[in-house]
Amino acid sequence: MTNISNPILRGFNPDPSILRVGEDFYIATSTFEWYPGVQIHHSRDLVNWRLVARPLERAGQLDMRGDPDGCGVWAPDLSHADGRFWLVFTDVKRYGATTVHGAKGMSLRDFPNHVVTCETIDGIWSDAAHINSSGFDPALFHDDDGRSWMLNMLWDHRPGRGRFAGIQAQQLDRATLKLVGEPTLIFKGTERGFTEGPHIYKRGGFYHLLVAEGGTGWDHAVVMARSPDLLGPYEVHPDGAVLTSAGRRDVPIARAGHGDLVELADGSTWLAYLCGRPLPGRERCIMGRETAIQPMLWGEDGWLRTVAGDARPDPSPPAPNLPPAPWNAAPWDGRFDDPHLPQDLQWLRSPAPERLFSLTERPGFLRLYGRETVGSLFEQALVARRQTAFRFTATTSLSFAPRSFQQAAGLIHYYNSTKFYYLCVSAEDGRRQLQLVSASPENPAGNSLDIMVDALPPGPIDLRADVDGDRLTFAWRADGEADWHRLPDVHDASILSDEVTLPGLPNFTGAFIGMACQDLSGGGSPADFASFVYREEEFDAPPD
């Protein structure tokens, strides 16, 4: 019997929304400040998945310039009705004051929710239509009576109130993409709090409401309730959580929650959910929140439970009885010999990538135009891919002639503007230097700059990063050299995780590795990258 190896979507793929259309399964996941927005993966056996689309790809759909770290596209929901795919999502514009540590004051946030549609999953999706801004995690439920309902959590910004005020529902007119009537608060949540991520399913004479609760950290959980009426009142599942790893930080699949259900053609039900894999002894999930899946069972009492009845994540559930359907596409070889950016790579926030990079200005190279700092929330030339394994090596070959200290380009291991390691080539008094610029919440100074090599030789420079669990080391070599010059310091890669943060900031993504270029003079000085090669170890498990 074949078993699924969880997580199925590795490296920063949270908040899964799963959908079956005929023999095809699709999962949409959050991308936050990374562009293009939303990742949609495709499978025909629930075992083998491929990235098939990132639908939010132009300004008429998504412009995140100015969105804070950890904001942007939250919790997309994918559905199918009237011969079209429907995608609803939040573009978070303001995070405001945190909800942790017993915060009780006013917390103003901005949560515009939008919808886009397309007849094919990999086609050109429509421009975004704004629906509401009352809270995040929107979802659509298409009832069998022809009506569609918009769900989202309700945000209460008033001081002294529970900011997560529950789940509201309101009818959506599919033709006009406008809400009809008034919203109804259908579920206030349980004592776990932080009620979010709603989905509704109709079965056995009941509307079953699935929500995420407990916050997106170690106490995260999938919770269900049901009602004979879509607008409630809802009765909470008698067992409490349907799935959770709350109370455990020493398990291979932790932080489990925020799920969605899919029914197979044979009538079996599966739950896709987010999870995290902590580094042993560190309680830090460097790859952020990933997506796992496992079968569920409906009991004689009409309630959903895990197969074992323990409400626990299964790291290796049996695969469904479906024909194996592997994808045979060859992995990207790291060369820039195509005029389009390789699918592995993304950039930050901007719907105007032509201002950030080009693959045609110098054929065979990725040219990055020096823009704002690595910490910019508006326009920075940073192109990177997800870290998807605990052990990997990344190398790049850089041609760059900086003229001043304001210009830099190089290899970056990045989480957000407050957490990164950036090995870059810059200039000082007419000579090129190799510098390490870093930022860490654990550094009292916040940011630091250290000179690694005071004077580099002329010509292209190769840069290298090696990650082994929580150990990060760098190396470099000049053009034509066979051996690497290894830099002596070992850096803590575990800071590139949700769990390491400055107080009150959102942390919902994961570690990326890639290339960056800055020109703080505003001149847009370019850097050319001949290759970017990412190699993982044969096995993918936390180091002992």
C-alpha positions in Angstrom: 0.0 0.0 0.0 1.3 3.5 -0.9 1.4 6.0 1.9 1.3 9.8 1.7 4.3 11.6 3.1 3.1 14.6 4.9 3.4 17.5 4.3 2.4 17.2 0.7 3.2 20.9 -0.1 6.5 21.6 1.5 7.9 25.0 2.4 5.6 27.9 3.1 2.2 26.7 1.7 -0.3 27.6 4.4 -4.1 27.9 4.6 -5.1 25.2 2.1 -8.4 25.4 0.2 -8.9 22.1 -1.5 -11.3 21.4 -4.4 -12.2 18.4 -6.6 -13.5 19.0 -10.1 -14.1 15.6 -11.8 -10.8 13.6 -11.5 -8.7 16.7 -10.7 -7.8 18.0 -7.3 -6.6 21.6 -6.6 -5.2 23.2 -3.5 -4.9 27.0 -3.2 -2.6 28.4 -0.6 -1.7 31.8 0.9 1.3 33.8 -0.6 1.1 36.9 1.7 3.5 39.6 0.3 5.0 37.3 -2.4 4.1 38.0 -6.0 2.3 36.7 -8.1 -0.5 36.0 -5.6 -1.9 32.6 -4.5 -0.3 29.2 -5.4 -2.6 26.6 -6.9 -1.3 23.0 -7.0 -2.9 20.2 -9.0 -3.1 16.4 -8.4 -5.0 13.4 -9.6 -4.1 11.0 -6.8 -3.5 13.3 -3.7 0.1 12.0 -3.6 1.8 13.8 -6.5 1.3 17.5 -6.8 2.5 20.2 -9.2 2.3 24.0 -9.2 -0.2 24.8 -12.0 -1.0 28.5 -11.5 -0.4 31.7 -9.6 -3.6 33.5 -10.8 -3.1 37.0 -9.3 -0.5 38.4 -11.7 -1.3 42.0 -12.6 -2.2 45.3 -11.0 -5.9 44.9 -11.8 -6.0 41.9 -9.5 -3.3 42.7 -6.8 -1.0 45.5 -5.9 0.8 45.0 -2.6 3.2 47.8 -2.6 3.2 49.2 0.9 1.7 46.1 2.5 3.5 45.3 5.7 5.5 42.1 6.2 3.2 39.2 6.8 0.2 40.9 5.1 -0.9 40.8 1.5 -2.8 37.7 0.4 -4.3 35.8 3.3 -6.3 32.5 3.1 -7.6 32.2 -0.5 -10.7 30.0 -1.1 -11.1 28.1 -4.3 -14.5 26.9 -5.5 -16.3 25.9 -8.7 -19.8 26.9 -9.9 -21.5 27.9 -13.1 -18.7 26.4 -15.1 -16.1 28.7 -13.6 -13.5 28.6 -10.9 -14.0 31.2 -8.2 -11.2 32.5 -6.0 -11.8 34.8 -3.0 -8.9 36.3 -1.0 -7.9 39.0 1.4 -5.3 41.6 0.6 -4.3 42.8 4.1 -3.3 46.4 3.9 -2.7 47.2 7.6 -1.9 44.8 10.5 -2.2 47.2 13.4 -1.7 46.3 17.0 -1.1 42.7 17.8 -3.7 40.5 19.5 -1.1 38.7 21.7 -0.1 39.3 25.3 -3.6 40.2 26.4 -3.9 43.3 24.2 -7.2 45.0 24.8 -6.9 48.4 23.0 -8.3 49.5 19.7 -6.8 47.5 16.8 -7.6 49.0 13.4 -6.8 46.8 10.4 -7.7 46.8 6.8 -9.0 43.6 5.2 -10.3 44.2 1.7 -11.7 40.9 0.3 -11.8 40.3 -3.5 -13.1 37.7 -5.9 -11.7 36.7 -9.3 -13.0 34.0 -11.7 -11.8 31.9 -14.6 -13.1 29.1 -16.8 -9.8 27.2 -16.5 -7.5 26.8 -13.6 -4.4 27.9 -15.5 -6.1 30.6 -17.7 -6.2 34.4 -17.5 -8.3 35.2 -14.4 -10.6 38.2 -14.2 -9.8 41.5 -12.6 -10.5 41.6 -8.9 -13.9 42.7 -7.7 -14.1 44.0 -4.2 -16.6 42.3 -2.0 -16.2 43.7 1.6 -13.6 44.6 4.2 -15.2 43.4 7.4 -12.7 40.7 8.2 -10.3 38.2 6.7 -10.4 34.6 5.5 -13.2 34.9 2.9 -14.8 31.7 1.5 -17.7 31.0 -0.9 -20.3 28.3 -0.3 -22.4 27.5 -3.4 -25.7 25.9 -2.1 -27.7 23.4 -4.1 -30.6 25.9 -4.3 -28.5 28.1 -6.6 -27.6 30.7 -4.0 -24.0 31.5 -3.1 -22.9 32.7 0.3 -19.8 34.8 1.3 -18.3 33.8 4.7 -15.5 35.5 6.5 -14.4 36.1 10.1 -15.6 39.4 11.6 -13.0 41.8 13.0 -14.0 43.9 15.9 -11.5 46.8 16.3 -13.2 48.3 19.3 -11.2 48.5 22.6 -12.1 45.8 25.1 -13.8 43.6 22.6 -12.9 40.2 21.3 -11.2 41.1 18.1 -12.1 37.7 16.5 -15.9 38.3 16.8 -17.0 35.1 14.9 -18.1 34.0 11.5 -20.5 36.0 9.4 -22.4 35.0 6.2 -24.0 37.1 3.5 -25.5 36.2 0.2 -23.4 36.9 -2.9 -25.1 37.6 -6.3 -23.0 35.6 -8.8 -24.0 37.8 -11.7 -23.1 41.2 -10.2 -20.5 40.0 -7.7 -22.2 42.1 -5.1 -23.4 41.1 -1.7 -27.2 40.9 -1.1 -29.0 41.8 2.1 -27.4 42.2 5.5 -24.6 40.0 7.0 -25.5 37.6 9.7 -23.2 36.5 12.5 -23.7 32.7 12.4 -21.1 31.4 14.8 -19.2 33.2 17.7 -16.7 30.4 18.1 -15.6 28.3 21.1 -13.5 29.0 24.1 -10.4 28.3 22.1 -10.8 31.8 20.5 -9.3 33.2 17.3 -12.2 31.8 15.2 -11.2 32.2 11.5 -10.9 30.2 8.3 -14.6 29.3 7.7 -15.9 26.7 5.2 -19.4 25.2 4.9 -20.4 21.8 3.6 -23.9 20.3 3.3 -24.4 16.7 4.4 -27.0 14.5 6.1 -29.5 17.4 6.5 -27.0 19.7 8.2 -24.8 22.6 7.2 -21.3 21.7 8.6 -19.2 24.7 9.5 -15.4 24.1 9.7 -13.3 26.8 11.3 -9.7 27.3 12.5 -9.2 28.3 16.1 -6.6 28.7 18.8 -4.3 31.0 16.8 -1.9 29.9 14.1 0.8 28.8 16.4 1.3 25.7 18.7 -2.4 25.7 19.8 -3.9 25.8 16.4 -6.9 23.5 15.7 -9.6 22.5 13.3 -13.1 22.9 14.9 -16.5 22.0 13.5 -20.1 22.8 14.2 -23.4 22.0 12.5 -26.9 23.4 12.0 -30.0 22.5 9.9 -30.1 26.1 8.8 -27.1 27.8 7.1 -27.6 30.9 9.2 -27.5 28.9 12.5 -27.6 28.5 15.4 -24.7 26.0 15.2 -24.0 23.1 17.6 -20.3 22.5 18.3 -18.7 19.2 17.7 -19.0 17.1 21.0 -15.3 16.1 20.9 -14.0 19.6 20.7 -11.2 19.9 18.1 -11.5 17.7 15.0 -7.8 17.9 14.4 -5.0 19.5 16.5 -1.5 19.0 17.8 -2.1 21.4 20.6 0.0 20.7 23.7 2.8 19.0 21.6 5.9 20.6 20.3 8.0 17.4 19.9 6.0 15.8 17.1 6.9 15.7 13.4 3.6 17.4 12.4 2.9 20.4 14.7 0.8 23.5 14.6 -2.0 21.7 12.8 -5.1 23.7 11.9 -6.9 25.8 9.2 -8.3 23.0 7.1 -10.7 22.3 4.3 -12.6 19.1 3.3 -12.8 17.4 -0.1 -15.0 14.4 -1.0 -13.6 11.8 -3.4 -15.7 10.1 -6.1 -15.9 7.0 -3.8 -17.5 9.1 -1.1 -14.5 9.2 1.2 -13.7 12.5 2.9 -10.2 14.0 3.2 -8.9 17.0 5.2 -6.2 19.3 3.9 -4.7 21.4 6.7 -1.7 23.5 7.5 1.1 22.3 9.8 4.7 23.1 10.8 7.7 20.9 11.2 9.9 22.2 14.1 13.6 21.8 14.2 14.4 19.3 17.0 15.1 21.0 20.2 14.6 24.5 18.7 10.7 24.7 18.4 11.2 26.7 15.3 9.6 25.9 11.9 12.1 27.4 9.4 9.9 26.4 6.4 6.9 28.1 8.0 3.5 26.6 7.6 3.1 23.8 5.1 0.1 21.7 3.8 -0.7 18.2 4.9 -3.6 15.9 4.1 -5.3 12.8 5.6 -8.5 10.8 5.4 -11.4 11.4 7.8 -14.5 9.4 8.8 -18.1 10.4 9.4 -19.4 8.6 12.5 -22.8 7.1 13.0 -23.7 10.3 15.0 -23.0 12.4 11.9 -19.8 14.0 13.2 -16.5 14.0 11.4 -13.4 12.5 13.1 -9.9 11.3 12.2 -9.6 7.6 11.2 -7.9 6.8 14.5 -10.5 8.9 16.4 -7.6 10.8 18.2 -7.9 14.2 16.4 -4.2 14.0 15.7 -2.3 14.7 12.5 -1.1 11.6 10.6 2.5 12.0 9.2 2.0 9.0 6.8 -1.6 8.2 6.0 -2.5 5.5 3.4 -3.1 7.0 0.0 -6.5 6.8 -1.6 -7.5 4.1 -4.0 -6.7 6.2 -7.1 -4.5 5.4 -10.1 -1.0 6.7 -9.5 -0.5 10.0 -11.3 3.1 11.3 -11.1 4.2 14.4 -12.9 7.2 14.0 -15.1 8.3 17.6 -15.6 12.1 18.1 -15.2 13.2 20.4 -12.4 14.6 23.7 -13.4 18.4 23.5 -14.0 19.2 26.9 -12.6 20.0 28.6 -15.9 18.3 31.8 -17.2 17.9 30.7 -20.8 14.2 31.6 -21.1 12.6 35.1 -21.4 10.2 34.2 -18.6 11.0 33.9 -14.9 11.3 30.2 -13.9 8.3 29.0 -12.0 10.4 28.3 -8.9 11.0 32.0 -8.3 8.8 34.9 -7.0 9.4 38.5 -6.0 7.9 40.9 -3.4 4.7 43.0 -3.6 5.0 44.7 -7.0 2.7 44.2 -10.0 5.4 45.9 -12.1 8.2 43.3 -12.4 9.7 45.0 -15.4 11.0 47.6 -13.0 12.7 45.0 -10.9 14.2 42.5 -13.3 14.7 41.4 -16.9 15.6 38.2 -18.6 15.9 39.7 -22.1 18.1 42.8 -21.5 21.1 40.4 -21.3 20.0 37.0 -22.7 21.1 34.1 -20.5 21.1 36.3 -17.4 18.7 37.4 -14.8 19.2 41.2 -14.6 18.1 42.8 -11.3 17.8 46.6 -11.2 19.0 48.1 -8.0 16.0 49.4 -6.1 15.2 50.1 -2.4 16.6 48.4 0.6 16.0 44.8 1.6 13.7 46.1 4.2 11.5 48.1 1.8 7.8 47.5 1.7 7.4 49.1 -1.7 9.9 48.3 -4.4 12.8 46.0 -4.0 14.6 43.8 -6.5 14.6 40.5 -4.6 13.8 37.3 -6.5 13.8 34.1 -4.5 12.4 30.6 -4.0 11.0 28.8 -1.0 13.2 26.7 1.2 11.6 23.2 1.0 14.1 21.0 2.7 16.1 21.1 6.0 19.4 20.6 4.1 20.3 22.4 0.9 23.0 24.2 -1.0 22.3 27.3 -3.1 24.8 28.9 -5.5 24.7 31.9 -7.9 27.1 33.5 -10.2 27.1 37.3 -10.1 28.4 40.0 -12.4 28.3 43.4 -10.7 30.3 46.6 -10.7 29.2 48.8 -7.8 30.5 52.3 -7.8 29.6 53.2 -4.2 28.5 51.9 -0.8 24.9 52.6 -1.8 25.0 49.8 -4.4 24.9 46.1 -3.5 23.9 42.7 -5.0 24.2 39.1 -3.9 22.7 36.0 -2.4 20.1 36.3 0.3 18.5 33.9 2.8 15.3 35.8 3.7 12.2 35.6 5.8 11.1 39.3 5.9 12.5 42.8 6.4 13.5 42.0 10.1 15.0 38.5 9.5 17.6 37.8 6.8 21.2 37.0 5.9 22.5 38.8 2.8 26.0 38.0 1.4 26.5 40.8 -1.1 29.1 42.6 -3.2 29.3 46.3 -2.6 32.0 49.0 -2.9 34.2 51.0 -0.6 36.8 53.6 -1.7 36.9 52.3 -5.2 37.3 48.6 -4.4 34.7 45.8 -4.4 34.0 44.3 -1.0 32.2 41.1 0.1 29.8 42.1 2.9 27.4 40.2 5.1 24.3 42.3 5.9 22.0 40.7 8.4 18.9 41.4 10.5 17.6 39.4 13.5 15.1 40.0 16.3 17.8 38.4 18.5 20.4 41.0 17.6 20.1 44.0 20.0 21.2 46.3 17.2 18.6 44.8 14.8 20.8 45.1 11.6 24.5 44.5 11.2 27.1 44.8 8.4 30.3 42.9 8.5 33.2 43.0 5.9 33.9 39.4 4.8 36.5 40.2 2.1 38.0 43.7 2.0 39.0 43.6 -1.7 37.5 41.2 -4.2 39.3 40.3 -7.5 37.8 41.6 -10.8 35.2 39.7 -12.8 32.2 37.6 -11.8 31.9 36.3 -8.3 30.2 33.0 -7.3 28.3 33.0 -4.0 27.2 30.0 -2.0 25.0 29.2 1.0 24.8 25.8 2.8 22.0 25.1 5.3 22.0 22.1 7.5 19.1 22.4 10.0 19.8 25.5 11.9 23.3 26.0 10.6 24.0 28.4 7.8 27.4 28.9 6.3 28.5 31.0 3.3 31.3 30.7 0.7 32.6 32.5 -2.4 35.0 32.1 -5.3 36.3 34.2 -8.1 35.6 33.5 -11.8 37.6 30.4 -12.9 38.4 29.2 -9.5 37.5 25.5 -8.7 37.7 25.7 -4.9 35.4 27.7 -2.6 36.6 30.1 0.0 34.5 29.2 3.0 33.7 32.0 5.4 34.3 31.0 9.0 31.1 32.0 10.8 28.2 29.7 11.4 24.9 31.6 11.5 21.6 30.6 13.1 19.2 29.8 10.3 16.4 29.1 12.7 15.8 32.9 13.1 14.1 32.7 9.7 11.0 31.3 11.3 7.6 32.4 12.5 8.7 31.7 16.1 11.5 34.3 16.2 10.0 37.8 16.0 10.0 41.4 17.3 7.0 42.0 19.5 3.6 42.5 17.8 4.7 41.7 14.2 2.9 39.2 12.0 4.9 36.1 11.1 3.1 33.8 8.7 5.5 33.0 5.8 8.7 31.0 5.7 12.4 31.0 4.6 13.3 31.9 1.0 16.7 31.8 -0.7 17.5 33.9 -3.7 19.1 37.0 -5.3 18.8 40.7 -4.5 20.1 44.1 -5.7 20.0 47.6 -4.3 20.9 51.0 -5.5 20.1 53.5 -2.7 21.2 56.4 -4.9 18.1 55.8 -7.0 20.1 55.2 -10.2 18.9 51.6 -10.7 22.4 50.1 -11.2 21.9 46.6 -12.5 23.4 43.3 -11.4 23.5 40.2 -13.7 23.1 36.7 -12.4 24.2 33.9 -14.7 22.6 31.1 -12.7 20.9 30.2 -9.5 21.2 26.5 -8.5 19.3 25.0 -5.5 20.1 21.5 -4.5 18.5 19.5 -1.7 19.7 16.4 0.1 18.2 13.1 -1.0 16.3 12.9 2.3 14.1 15.6 3.7 13.7 15.3 7.5 14.8 17.4 10.5 18.4 16.7 11.4 18.9 14.6 14.6 
